[in-house]
Amino acid sequence: MNSKSIRIIGTSNILKKLVQNRISERMIHSINDKDTQSNLTICFQRGDVLETKISNPCIIIRPWNRKITPFGIENCIELHLRDMLCIDQKGVWGPPDIFEWVTALNSDVINELEKYPIRYWTSIKDVVSLIETLIELPELPTLVTTVCGRRPWIANDVFSELRMLWRRVNNAKNNQIDCTDLEVKSLPLTNIKSNTEVPDLSKLHNLIKPINEIGWTPNTPLRISLMECLEEIIDF
């Protein structure tokens, strides 16, 4: 494994911070602020116009939307993050669903869940691990891909799980744990029949399979991701 000098630029967000921390903690690669001294650039780009000149090879990470247009940079992997499960009040890097649902639970006013679309949730931890894997590529191809989970989720199922965890966390906080909180419950899994277009993850899967042997296989359970969101937003 060759050590690389990595330049990390672009819009500040929780994912950027986590990637920086992971690279620093592993101490295999170094982070360099100077373009001329780095051999890989990781750019977090929120808008449709590049805010900074980028030298290739590079990895560009962008929030997905249906009308997104790739930048078309050679030797660049462009990741379009779709349905990243995180607390994002403004819905920029991840849908605002989780923030809105926790707010609704705290105020005891439940939103109309039917208005929320089917999501292909993926954990922020799995996205960090993906970026780690891409860093290890000896050469970066020119590739554009959506990044999201493989399973479709309806709002009602995810909200039911979140509500259960929210109740458990608040009861623990107030020393009011009861038998209901201690029950081991399975995730609600509604069989979804939808005309929603399934995201194409084949390019991403085939790209990383030679490195990690399993391809793009998000493995962080939804329950763990939701619990981490609650830990971030609830004061203990």
Buried (B, 14 or more C-beta within 10 A) or exposed (E): EEEBEBBBBBBEBBBBEBBBEBBEEEEEBEBBEEEEEBBBBBBBBBEEEEEEEBBEBBBBBBBBEEEBEBBEBEEBBBBBBBBBBBBBEEEEBBBBBBBBBBBBBEEEEEBEBEEBEEBBBBBBBBBBBBBBBBBBBEEBEBBBBBBBBEEBBBBEBBBBBBBBBBBBBBBEEEEEEEEEBEEEEEEBEEEEEEEEEEBEBEBBBEBBEEEBEEBBEBEBEBBEBBBBBBEEBEEE
